[in-house]
Amino acid sequence: MSNLYKVFNPSGIIDEQAAENLREEIRSATAAGYRHILIDMHGVTFMNSSAVGILVTILKELRNQAGELYLCALSDQVQVMLELSRMNLIFRCFASIREFETKIVGSLS
């Protein structure tokens, strides 16, 4: 895999602590040169509002480094959480990794 983007696969419940752990993993990836991060959410069963806030922080940090955060395979619960908080308007979301690769990967630099 090239280092155009890196995929993270959290699972289970994403609360504040799990989101902070993910943030640290993403910081390590950006230190290694990755600027585009895809979080594959297919294994996430629940995400609380604190976790959404941390995802926003991750998004800002990536954009400050000319990068981007993408989400894919959202569960119904995560989709509803993003819609209720109107964060679905700021995150770039895809149905699957395949859709992300088809629509985005070719344009990454």
Number of C-alpha atoms within 10 A of each C-alpha: 5 6 13 15 21 17 15 14 12 17 15 13 15 23 16 17 12 17 22 17 12 21 18 13 13 24 17 12 18 20 10 10 13 20 25 25 22 21 21 22 23 19 14 18 16 17 23 16 14 15 20 20 15 19 21 16 13 22 20 15 18 20 14 11 12 10 19 21 23 19 22 19 19 21 17 11 14 21 15 13 18 20 12 10 12 11 16 15 10 11 16 14 20 19 15 16 18 12 14 18 12 11 11 12 14 10 8 11 10
